[in-house]
């Protein structure tokens, strides 16, 4: 925001929403990759101007890249404390969250916190650093085998940590959050300290090497260390990869969570099939009903994200959220998309199903089938060790591309184990990452298609990367194990577009859904499920 111009930067998931939900007379709408902030500022800012930033809200990587690009235009970035927005808030600013922190049992994690800290210490010693600064709540939760309640839909606690090469950890968190048994769980090697001591603790590393993840670590942290005389060593979050490669205990837990969650989703799909044709069911009422089915499991800890319950043209907005003022009703002749998930102590779920309300058009059926073919291509893929998500993303898009179509989001994101529903370093996307797909990683498989003003389609299951015993293979081969079990909408499948192998996959998947889920649903839902999973 400048004195005379302002811009909002969003990626392809939010372009339609940004135009609808912000004042376009004030905020210019910019695509985050086509017109990033650096390019906009180069054009909008004047030579000699100074632009303020909060040193504790922006990453080291981002500020350095932005500063370099603006220097070419004669513009300077200046750290400012306190943040002017905080000053504007005044007494209206929400209080700091104090969600309770509880133990995540070793039996669920598959490894003790002491074992994780020992492995991390060994890694830090190899890198010849005294410590690493941990700013990502998911990494801290994973390392300490704890879960919190500070962030909606994500069981983490807001805090910082300094993990040292001697295996000890300084954890900067408000002690009022800790339930009574947490201190004993952590032991003497984890020192709980006041968050106000964090900056001073950084100054204790004078003359030492400290590892930072520049993409996630605040600029202010690096600046404090540098001014102190410490050497900043840039590297990846050393916890991210072991966190992503789930233990067998975590995988067993998430399999059970998905079966439990799948039963709730199937009950919902059966219910929608009865209620939607009335034309009175709203997006919010539908999402609330699905959450109620999940809560009836008795073990739901919360949703893994706000449900995307989208009817008709709203489904063309990939990350749409209904509001009481603007929601639509599920209307015959339209498409309904529901993307939702649950947080359970044994796993995190994320599933999208696209449904025809009444009779779909030929175009709806064609587009749905092209998306489903892309989903099948990923689900059945075999690939050698070392393959990244960027290498395989086109497999999901090929059928849409052949029709001159595409979607403006990634094909898959990493998923945590009772942690964040969006987890790195793994992903499946055009941009990709350097992270190879490794055994135990959980990802979504969710190609889509979005026709502005008309409808949106997404087919999403979660999958686990597993080693495949392939006869005659000359290299180590990986593949995917599907975690999610709920039927696709057979009314939207154009069988003429399927190959025999794709048709066989759908029938096999539906047979597995039927076999696994029939014992988990009530008799009325079972009748619906039998029909929904009948062979094509």
C-alpha positions as CSV (number, residue, x, y, z in Angstrom):
1,X,0.0,0.0,0.0
2,X,1.4,3.4,-1.1
3,X,0.0,6.8,-0.3
4,X,-1.8,7.0,-3.6
5,X,-2.2,3.3,-4.7
6,X,-2.9,0.0,-3.2
7,X,-2.9,-3.6,-4.5
8,X,-4.2,-7.0,-3.5
9,X,-2.1,-10.0,-4.6
10,X,-3.8,-13.4,-5.0
11,X,-3.1,-16.6,-6.9
12,X,-5.5,-18.3,-9.3
13,X,-7.6,-19.8,-6.4
14,X,-8.8,-16.4,-5.3
15,X,-9.0,-14.1,-8.4
16,X,-12.8,-14.3,-8.7
17,X,-13.3,-13.9,-5.0
18,X,-10.9,-11.0,-4.8
19,X,-12.9,-9.0,-7.3
20,X,-16.2,-9.8,-5.6
21,X,-15.1,-9.2,-2.0
22,X,-12.8,-6.2,-2.1
23,X,-13.3,-2.6,-3.3
24,X,-11.7,-2.6,-6.7
25,X,-11.9,1.2,-6.8
26,X,-9.3,1.1,-4.0
27,X,-7.4,-2.1,-4.5
28,X,-5.9,-3.1,-7.8
29,X,-6.3,-6.8,-8.3
30,X,-3.0,-8.5,-9.1
31,X,-2.2,-12.2,-9.9
32,X,0.5,-13.2,-7.5
33,X,2.7,-14.9,-10.2
34,X,1.8,-12.8,-13.2
35,X,2.3,-9.5,-11.4
36,X,4.1,-10.2,-8.1
37,X,4.5,-7.4,-5.5
38,X,8.1,-6.7,-6.6
39,X,7.0,-5.9,-10.2
40,X,4.0,-3.8,-9.0
41,X,6.2,-1.8,-6.6
42,X,8.8,-1.3,-9.3
43,X,6.2,0.3,-11.5
44,X,4.2,2.1,-8.8
45,X,6.8,3.4,-6.3
46,X,8.8,6.5,-7.1
47,X,12.6,6.8,-7.0
48,X,13.8,7.8,-3.6
49,X,10.7,6.5,-1.7
50,X,11.1,4.4,1.4
51,X,8.7,1.6,2.0
52,X,8.1,0.2,5.5
53,X,7.8,-3.4,6.5
54,X,7.3,-5.3,9.7
55,X,10.5,-7.2,10.4
56,X,8.7,-9.9,12.3
57,X,6.0,-10.6,9.7
58,X,8.0,-11.2,6.5
59,X,10.5,-13.9,5.8
60,X,14.2,-13.3,5.2
61,X,14.0,-14.6,1.7
62,X,11.0,-12.4,0.7
63,X,12.5,-9.2,2.1
64,X,15.9,-9.8,0.5
65,X,14.4,-10.6,-2.9
66,X,12.1,-7.6,-2.7
67,X,14.9,-5.3,-1.6
68,X,17.1,-6.4,-4.5
69,X,14.4,-5.8,-7.1
70,X,13.4,-2.4,-5.6
71,X,17.0,-1.2,-5.5
72,X,16.9,-1.2,-9.3
73,X,14.1,1.4,-9.1
74,X,15.9,3.5,-6.4
75,X,13.4,2.4,-3.7
76,X,14.4,1.4,-0.2
77,X,12.8,-1.0,2.2
78,X,12.8,0.1,5.9
79,X,12.0,-2.1,8.9
80,X,9.5,-0.4,11.2
81,X,8.6,-1.2,14.8
82,X,5.9,-1.1,16.1
83,X,3.8,-2.1,13.2
84,X,1.5,0.8,12.2
85,X,-1.4,-1.6,11.7
86,X,-1.1,-2.8,15.4
87,X,-1.2,0.9,16.4
88,X,-4.4,1.4,14.4
89,X,-6.0,-1.7,16.0
90,X,-5.7,-0.1,19.5
91,X,-7.9,-1.9,22.1
92,X,-9.8,-3.6,19.4
93,X,-7.0,-6.0,18.5
94,X,-7.8,-9.6,19.4
95,X,-6.0,-11.0,22.4
96,X,-3.1,-13.4,22.1
97,X,-4.5,-17.0,21.9
98,X,-4.2,-19.2,24.9
99,X,-5.3,-22.5,23.6
100,X,-4.4,-25.5,25.8
101,X,-1.3,-27.6,24.9
102,X,-1.6,-31.3,25.4
103,X,0.6,-34.3,24.9
104,X,0.5,-36.2,21.5
105,X,1.1,-39.8,22.7
106,X,4.3,-41.6,21.5
107,X,2.1,-44.5,20.4
108,X,0.3,-42.2,17.9
109,X,3.6,-40.5,16.8
110,X,5.5,-43.7,16.4
111,X,8.6,-42.0,17.9
112,X,9.3,-40.3,21.2
113,X,10.2,-36.6,21.4
114,X,13.5,-37.6,22.9
115,X,14.3,-39.7,19.9
116,X,13.4,-36.9,17.5
117,X,15.5,-34.4,19.4
118,X,18.4,-36.7,19.4
119,X,18.2,-37.2,15.7
120,X,17.9,-33.5,15.1
121,X,20.9,-32.8,17.3
122,X,22.9,-35.3,15.2
123,X,21.9,-33.4,12.1
124,X,22.9,-30.0,13.5
125,X,26.3,-31.4,14.5
126,X,26.8,-32.7,11.0
127,X,26.0,-29.2,9.7
128,X,28.4,-27.7,12.3
129,X,25.8,-25.3,13.7
130,X,25.1,-24.5,17.4
131,X,21.4,-24.4,16.9
132,X,18.4,-24.0,14.6
133,X,15.7,-21.4,15.1
134,X,12.2,-23.0,14.7
135,X,9.4,-20.7,13.8
136,X,6.9,-23.1,12.2
137,X,4.3,-24.3,14.7
138,X,3.9,-27.7,12.9
139,X,7.6,-28.4,13.2
140,X,7.6,-27.5,16.9
141,X,4.5,-29.6,17.6
142,X,6.1,-32.6,15.7
143,X,9.4,-32.3,17.5
144,X,8.0,-32.1,21.0
145,X,5.1,-34.5,20.5
146,X,2.5,-31.9,21.6
147,X,-0.6,-30.4,20.0
148,X,-2.1,-27.0,20.7
149,X,-5.3,-25.0,20.0
150,X,-4.2,-21.5,19.0
151,X,-5.0,-21.7,15.3
152,X,-8.4,-22.6,13.8
153,X,-8.4,-26.0,12.1
154,X,-4.8,-26.7,13.0
155,X,-3.8,-28.3,16.3
156,X,-0.7,-26.2,17.0
157,X,0.5,-23.7,19.5
158,X,2.0,-20.3,18.6
159,X,5.6,-20.3,19.8
160,X,9.2,-20.2,18.9
161,X,12.0,-22.7,19.7
162,X,15.7,-22.9,19.7
163,X,16.8,-26.5,19.1
164,X,20.5,-26.9,20.0
165,X,23.2,-29.3,18.8
166,X,23.4,-30.8,22.4
167,X,19.9,-32.1,22.1
168,X,18.3,-29.5,24.3
169,X,15.5,-27.2,23.3
170,X,14.5,-23.7,24.5
171,X,10.7,-23.4,23.9
172,X,9.3,-19.9,24.1
173,X,5.7,-20.2,24.9
174,X,3.2,-18.8,27.4
175,X,3.3,-21.4,30.2
176,X,-0.4,-20.8,30.9
177,X,-1.1,-22.9,27.8
178,X,0.5,-26.0,29.1
179,X,-1.7,-28.7,30.7
180,X,-0.3,-30.1,33.9
181,X,1.3,-33.2,32.5
182,X,3.2,-31.5,29.6
183,X,6.2,-30.5,31.7
184,X,6.8,-34.0,32.8
185,X,6.4,-35.3,29.2
186,X,9.0,-32.8,28.0
187,X,11.6,-33.6,30.7
188,X,14.6,-31.5,31.7
189,X,16.0,-31.2,28.2
190,X,13.3,-28.9,27.1
191,X,13.3,-25.5,28.9
192,X,10.0,-23.6,28.8
193,X,10.8,-19.9,28.6
194,X,8.8,-16.7,28.3
195,X,8.2,-15.5,24.7
196,X,9.5,-12.1,25.7
197,X,13.0,-13.7,26.3
198,X,13.2,-14.9,22.6
199,X,15.1,-11.9,21.2
200,X,17.5,-11.8,24.1
201,X,18.2,-15.5,23.6
202,X,19.1,-14.9,20.0
203,X,21.8,-12.6,21.2
204,X,23.5,-15.4,23.2
205,X,24.8,-16.9,19.9
206,X,27.6,-14.3,19.4
207,X,30.4,-16.0,17.4
208,X,28.3,-19.1,16.7
209,X,26.7,-20.6,13.6
210,X,22.9,-20.7,13.6
211,X,20.7,-22.5,11.0
212,X,17.7,-20.7,9.6
213,X,15.1,-21.6,7.1
214,X,15.2,-18.3,5.2
215,X,11.8,-19.0,3.5
216,X,10.0,-19.3,6.8
217,X,12.1,-17.3,9.3
218,X,11.3,-13.7,10.0
219,X,13.8,-11.1,8.7
220,X,14.0,-9.7,12.2
221,X,15.4,-13.0,13.5
222,X,18.3,-13.0,11.0
223,X,18.9,-9.3,11.6
224,X,19.2,-9.8,15.4
225,X,21.6,-12.7,15.0
226,X,23.8,-10.9,12.5
227,X,24.0,-7.7,14.6
228,X,24.9,-9.9,17.6
229,X,27.9,-11.4,15.7
230,X,26.4,-14.8,14.9
231,X,26.8,-16.4,11.5
232,X,23.5,-17.2,9.8
233,X,23.6,-20.5,8.0
234,X,20.8,-20.9,5.4
235,X,19.1,-24.3,5.0
236,X,15.9,-26.2,4.9
237,X,13.9,-26.8,8.0
238,X,15.7,-29.9,9.3
239,X,12.4,-31.2,10.8
240,X,10.3,-30.8,7.6
241,X,11.4,-34.0,5.8
242,X,11.2,-36.4,8.8
243,X,7.9,-34.9,9.7
244,X,6.6,-35.5,6.1
245,X,7.8,-39.2,6.0
246,X,5.2,-40.7,8.4
247,X,6.0,-43.5,10.8
248,X,4.1,-46.8,10.4
249,X,2.1,-45.8,13.6
250,X,1.1,-42.5,11.9
251,X,0.1,-44.3,8.7
252,X,-1.9,-46.9,10.5
253,X,-3.7,-44.1,12.4
254,X,-4.4,-42.1,9.3
255,X,-5.8,-45.2,7.6
256,X,-8.3,-45.7,10.4
257,X,-9.1,-42.0,10.5
258,X,-9.9,-42.1,6.8
259,X,-12.2,-45.1,7.2
260,X,-14.1,-43.4,10.1
261,X,-14.2,-40.1,8.1
262,X,-15.3,-41.9,5.0
263,X,-18.3,-43.3,6.7
264,X,-19.4,-39.8,7.7
265,X,-18.9,-38.6,4.2
266,X,-20.8,-41.5,2.7
267,X,-23.7,-40.8,5.1
268,X,-23.6,-37.2,3.9
269,X,-23.6,-38.1,0.2
270,X,-26.6,-40.4,0.7
271,X,-28.4,-37.6,2.6
272,X,-27.7,-35.0,-0.1
273,X,-29.0,-37.4,-2.7
274,X,-32.4,-37.2,-0.9
275,X,-32.4,-33.6,0.1
276,X,-30.9,-31.6,-2.7
277,X,-33.5,-32.1,-5.4
278,X,-36.0,-30.1,-3.2
279,X,-34.1,-26.9,-4.1
280,X,-34.3,-25.7,-0.5
281,X,-30.9,-27.0,0.8
282,X,-28.4,-24.2,1.3
283,X,-24.6,-24.4,1.1
284,X,-24.1,-23.7,4.8
285,X,-26.8,-26.2,5.8
286,X,-25.1,-28.9,3.8
287,X,-21.7,-28.2,5.3
288,X,-23.2,-28.1,8.8
289,X,-24.8,-31.5,8.2
290,X,-21.5,-33.0,7.1
291,X,-19.8,-31.6,10.1
292,X,-22.5,-33.1,12.3
293,X,-22.0,-36.6,10.7
294,X,-18.3,-36.2,11.5
295,X,-19.0,-35.2,15.1
296,X,-21.2,-38.2,15.6
297,X,-18.0,-40.3,15.4
298,X,-17.4,-39.1,18.9
299,X,-13.7,-38.5,18.2
300,X,-13.6,-35.5,15.9
301,X,-11.2,-32.8,17.2
302,X,-12.3,-30.2,14.7
303,X,-12.4,-29.6,10.9
304,X,-9.1,-29.6,9.1
305,X,-10.2,-26.4,7.2
306,X,-13.3,-24.4,6.7
307,X,-15.5,-26.5,4.4
308,X,-15.8,-25.4,0.8
309,X,-19.5,-26.0,0.1
310,X,-20.2,-24.5,-3.3
311,X,-23.2,-24.8,-5.5
312,X,-23.5,-23.8,-9.2
313,X,-21.2,-20.9,-10.2
314,X,-19.8,-20.7,-6.7
315,X,-18.1,-24.0,-7.3
316,X,-16.0,-22.2,-10.0
317,X,-14.2,-20.4,-7.1
318,X,-11.7,-23.1,-5.9
319,X,-11.5,-21.8,-2.3
320,X,-15.0,-20.4,-2.0
321,X,-16.5,-20.0,1.5
322,X,-20.3,-19.5,1.8
323,X,-21.6,-16.7,4.0
324,X,-25.2,-16.3,5.3
325,X,-25.7,-13.2,3.1
326,X,-24.4,-14.6,-0.1
327,X,-24.9,-18.4,-0.1
328,X,-26.7,-20.3,-2.8
329,X,-29.2,-23.2,-2.7
330,X,-28.3,-26.5,-4.3
331,X,-30.4,-26.3,-7.4
332,X,-31.4,-29.1,-9.8
333,X,-29.5,-28.9,-13.1
334,X,-26.3,-27.5,-11.3
335,X,-23.2,-29.0,-9.8
336,X,-22.4,-29.1,-6.1
337,X,-18.8,-29.3,-4.9
338,X,-17.9,-30.1,-1.3
339,X,-14.3,-30.0,-0.2
340,X,-13.9,-30.8,3.5
341,X,-11.8,-32.6,6.1
342,X,-11.5,-33.6,9.7
343,X,-8.9,-33.5,12.4
344,X,-8.7,-36.7,14.5
345,X,-6.0,-37.6,17.0
346,X,-4.9,-40.4,14.7
347,X,-5.0,-38.5,11.4
348,X,-6.0,-35.6,9.2
349,X,-8.4,-35.9,6.3
350,X,-9.2,-33.9,3.2
351,X,-11.7,-35.1,0.5
352,X,-13.5,-33.4,-2.4
353,X,-16.6,-34.8,-4.1
354,X,-18.4,-33.2,-7.0
355,X,-22.1,-34.0,-7.4
356,X,-24.7,-33.5,-10.1
357,X,-27.9,-32.2,-8.6
358,X,-30.5,-33.7,-10.9
359,X,-29.5,-34.3,-14.5
360,X,-26.1,-33.0,-15.6
361,X,-25.4,-31.5,-19.0
362,X,-23.2,-33.3,-21.5
363,X,-20.5,-30.6,-20.9
364,X,-20.6,-31.2,-17.2
365,X,-20.1,-34.9,-17.7
366,X,-17.3,-34.4,-20.2
367,X,-15.4,-32.0,-17.9
368,X,-15.9,-34.2,-14.9
369,X,-14.7,-37.3,-16.7
370,X,-11.6,-35.5,-17.9
371,X,-10.8,-34.5,-14.4
372,X,-11.4,-38.0,-13.1
373,X,-9.1,-39.4,-15.8
374,X,-6.3,-37.1,-14.5
375,X,-7.0,-38.3,-10.9
376,X,-6.7,-41.9,-12.1
377,X,-3.5,-41.2,-13.9
378,X,-1.9,-40.0,-10.7
379,X,-3.5,-42.8,-8.5
380,X,-2.1,-45.5,-10.8
381,X,1.3,-43.9,-11.6
382,X,4.6,-45.8,-11.0
383,X,7.7,-43.7,-10.8
384,X,11.4,-44.1,-9.8
385,X,13.0,-43.0,-6.6
386,X,14.0,-39.3,-6.9
387,X,10.9,-38.2,-8.7
388,X,9.4,-34.9,-7.6
389,X,5.8,-33.7,-7.7
390,X,6.8,-31.3,-10.4
391,X,7.8,-34.2,-12.6
392,X,4.4,-35.9,-12.5
393,X,2.0,-32.9,-12.4
394,X,1.3,-32.9,-16.1
395,X,0.0,-36.5,-15.9
396,X,-3.1,-35.1,-14.2
397,X,-3.6,-32.2,-16.6
398,X,-3.0,-34.1,-19.9
399,X,-6.7,-34.8,-20.6
400,X,-7.8,-31.3,-19.9
401,X,-4.9,-29.9,-22.0
402,X,-6.0,-32.0,-24.9
403,X,-9.4,-30.1,-24.7
404,X,-7.6,-26.7,-24.3
405,X,-8.4,-26.6,-20.6
406,X,-6.5,-26.4,-17.4
407,X,-6.8,-25.4,-13.7
408,X,-4.9,-22.7,-11.8
409,X,-3.8,-24.6,-8.7
410,X,-1.5,-27.4,-7.7
411,X,-2.5,-31.0,-8.2
412,X,-1.5,-32.1,-4.7
413,X,-0.3,-30.8,-1.4
414,X,1.3,-32.6,1.5
415,X,-0.9,-33.5,4.5
416,X,0.2,-33.8,8.1
417,X,-0.6,-36.4,10.8
418,X,-3.0,-34.6,13.1
419,X,-1.3,-31.4,12.1
420,X,-1.7,-29.0,9.1
421,X,-3.8,-30.2,6.2
422,X,-1.3,-28.3,4.0
423,X,2.3,-29.6,4.7
424,X,5.6,-29.4,2.9
425,X,8.1,-30.0,1.5
426,X,6.2,-32.4,-0.9
427,X,3.7,-31.2,-3.4
428,X,2.4,-32.0,-6.9
429,X,2.3,-28.8,-9.0
430,X,3.6,-27.1,-12.1
431,X,6.1,-25.2,-10.1
432,X,7.1,-28.2,-8.1
433,X,9.7,-28.4,-5.3
434,X,13.1,-29.9,-5.0
435,X,11.7,-32.5,-2.6
436,X,11.5,-36.0,-4.0
437,X,8.4,-38.1,-3.2
438,X,9.5,-40.4,-0.5
439,X,7.8,-43.4,1.3
440,X,5.4,-42.4,4.0
441,X,4.6,-39.0,2.6
442,X,0.9,-38.2,2.4
443,X,-0.4,-36.0,-0.5
444,X,-3.7,-35.0,-2.0
445,X,-4.6,-36.0,-5.5
446,X,-7.0,-33.3,-6.7
447,X,-7.1,-32.2,-10.3
448,X,-10.0,-29.9,-11.2
449,X,-11.7,-27.7,-13.7
450,X,-13.5,-24.4,-13.2
451,X,-15.9,-22.7,-15.7
452,X,-16.4,-19.1,-14.5
453,X,-20.0,-18.3,-13.8
454,X,-21.1,-21.8,-14.3
455,X,-19.6,-24.6,-12.3
456,X,-16.5,-26.1,-10.8
457,X,-15.2,-29.7,-10.6
458,X,-12.6,-31.3,-8.3
459,X,-11.9,-35.0,-7.6
460,X,-9.8,-35.4,-4.5
461,X,-8.5,-38.3,-2.5
462,X,-5.5,-38.5,-0.2
463,X,-2.7,-41.0,-1.0
464,X,0.5,-42.4,0.6
465,X,3.8,-42.7,-1.3
466,X,4.8,-46.4,-1.0
467,X,7.6,-48.6,-2.5
468,X,6.2,-50.9,-5.2
469,X,7.4,-54.5,-5.7
470,X,7.4,-54.4,-9.5
471,X,8.5,-57.6,-11.2
472,X,11.5,-57.0,-13.5
473,X,12.1,-53.5,-12.2
474,X,15.7,-52.3,-12.6
475,X,15.3,-49.4,-10.3
476,X,13.5,-48.8,-7.0
477,X,9.9,-47.9,-7.9
478,X,7.3,-45.9,-6.0
479,X,3.6,-45.6,-6.3
480,X,0.5,-44.4,-4.4
481,X,-1.7,-46.1,-1.9
482,X,-5.2,-44.5,-1.7
483,X,-6.4,-43.5,1.7
484,X,-9.8,-42.0,0.9
485,X,-12.9,-44.2,0.4
486,X,-16.1,-42.6,-0.9
487,X,-17.8,-43.1,-4.3
488,X,-17.5,-40.8,-7.3
489,X,-20.8,-39.5,-8.8
490,X,-21.6,-42.1,-11.5
491,X,-24.1,-39.7,-13.0
492,X,-21.2,-37.4,-14.0
493,X,-19.0,-40.1,-15.6
494,X,-19.1,-40.3,-19.4
495,X,-18.0,-43.9,-19.9
496,X,-17.4,-43.3,-23.6
497,X,-14.4,-41.2,-22.6
498,X,-12.8,-43.9,-20.5
499,X,-10.3,-46.5,-21.5
500,X,-10.9,-50.1,-20.4
501,X,-8.2,-49.7,-17.8
502,X,-9.7,-46.5,-16.4
503,X,-13.1,-48.1,-16.3
504,X,-11.7,-51.1,-14.5
505,X,-9.9,-48.8,-12.0
506,X,-13.2,-47.1,-11.1
507,X,-15.0,-50.4,-10.7
508,X,-12.2,-51.7,-8.6
509,X,-12.1,-48.6,-6.4
510,X,-15.9,-48.7,-6.0
511,X,-15.7,-52.3,-5.0
512,X,-13.1,-51.5,-2.4
513,X,-15.2,-48.6,-1.1
514,X,-18.2,-51.0,-0.9
515,X,-16.2,-53.7,0.9
516,X,-14.6,-51.4,3.4
517,X,-17.5,-49.1,4.1
518,X,-20.6,-51.1,4.1
519,X,-19.9,-52.5,7.6
520,X,-19.4,-48.9,8.9
521,X,-22.7,-47.3,7.8
522,X,-26.4,-47.7,8.7
523,X,-28.8,-49.9,6.8
524,X,-30.4,-47.0,4.9
525,X,-27.1,-45.6,3.8
526,X,-25.9,-49.1,2.8
527,X,-28.7,-49.4,0.3
528,X,-27.6,-46.1,-1.3
529,X,-23.9,-47.1,-1.2
530,X,-24.6,-50.4,-3.0
531,X,-26.2,-48.4,-5.9
532,X,-23.6,-45.7,-5.9
533,X,-20.7,-48.2,-6.2
534,X,-22.3,-50.6,-8.7
535,X,-20.1,-51.5,-11.7
536,X,-20.1,-49.0,-14.5
